[in-house]
Amino acid sequence: GRPVLEVHARFGWEPALPDSDRVDVGVFVHDRIQGRLVNRGRATRQGRGSVTYEATLPVVPGPLQVAVEGMAEAARSAAQLRADLDVESPEGLVLSDLLLADLVDSVGEVNQRADVRLVGRADTLPPPESDLTIYWETYGLAVGADSMARYTVTLRPSETAGGRTPGGELVRVLGRVAGLRGQAGVITWQRQRRLGAGEYAADVVTLRLPKATGSYRLVVTVHDDVAGTSATA
């Protein structure tokens, strides 16, 4: 299917905005084929100190320029963030970016993005010993004669400086898995699911972060047990 861009933004103001103020948000995406895509709406208040906004836009493979802008009308102040992204064409086994979330809600098995409700984190600085939910999608999995895809997931948190591996704890994996095990901070499990032509596999896990503070990189590797190929995000 066509790739999409999910935006999860949080705006904070000092001093805090009055209760009567509103924040209008615009998400602007430029690509080489579609030109300019625009998503506009009103942010959701999260207490007096901040507001949040979520948007989903269809995009095409290739370089993207993204801008997120928030305007507080009564306060007459604005905030803006710009970023350059590169969307890969899903050829072969490909993993999406990792979506970091604070809250997850699902009913039954999670097979597609629509099966789970996520509130994405607008920052990447969770406190020590807090729970962090991670969502990703795997494209290009091969299927056997029974139309079942079979794959192995390895989740490895590591220090960006290349030091020791922190001891994060797995809290839960949504869905049916087999062979779940963890050792020295590395967590693995196997999964199988029925996939039709062009369908992807969605996975959701929750980790309890280690006590130690620092900068860490979460590495997810999916091994296609049918085709014998691997991909990493």
Disulfide bonds with the S-S distance in Angstrom:
none
